[in-house]
Amino acid sequence: MTERAPPLCYICGKSCTDSVEDLYYCICDAAICHSCINTVKKNDKTWVCPHCKEANDLEKSKLFRLT
């Protein structure tokens, strides 16, 4: 488990308890808030986890997704 486990943003440490649907999640239990996601985006579809360096799909790493 990371030091900043959800609902805390791994990058800025902000508590996102009221907006967990806006977090991007990695399998390593790190979460990135909507404000910080641009700092770890690889391209328009992928972001790289700053904790484990895993590439994640932007759409699929959201808790709630449109189908």
N, C-alpha and C positions, 0 to 999 in steps of 0.2 A: 504494500500500500504506500502511496506517495505521502509526503509531508503535507501536501495541500490536496487532500482528497475532495471529491465532489461533495457538496455544492460550492467549494472554493475553486476559483480559477487558479490553475497551476502557475500562470505567468504573473498576474497582478495581485493575487491573493484575495480579491474581492469575493464576498459572500454572495452567491446567486440563489439563495434559498427561494426567493420569490419569482425567479425566472429560470428554473432548471430546464425548461423547454428551449431556452436559447443557448444552452451549453453544447459544445462539441466534445464527444467522449472518445477516449482511447481505451483499448483493452487493458492497458497497464493501470487503469484507475485514475488517470489524469483527465481533467476537464479544462477546456478553454472557453472563456466567455466570448460573447459576440464582439466586444470591443477589442479583444486581443487576437482574434483569429487571423486577422490580416498579417500579423507579424510572423506567423508560422505557415502561411499559405505557400505551397510550392507552385501551384497554378490555379486555374479557375475551378478545378474539380478535386484537388488534393491538398491536404495539409500534413505537416510532419510534426509528430509529437515531440515536444522539447525534452520530455523525460526519457522515453525509450527509443526515440528516433524512428518509430514506425510510421509509414505513410498511411493516411486514412482518407477515405472518401468523404468529402464535405457533407453530402446529402445523407449518406448511410450512417454517419457518426453522430447524428442528432438523435435525441431521445424520442422525439415525436416527428414523424415524417409524413409528407403528403404522398398518397399512393396513386 
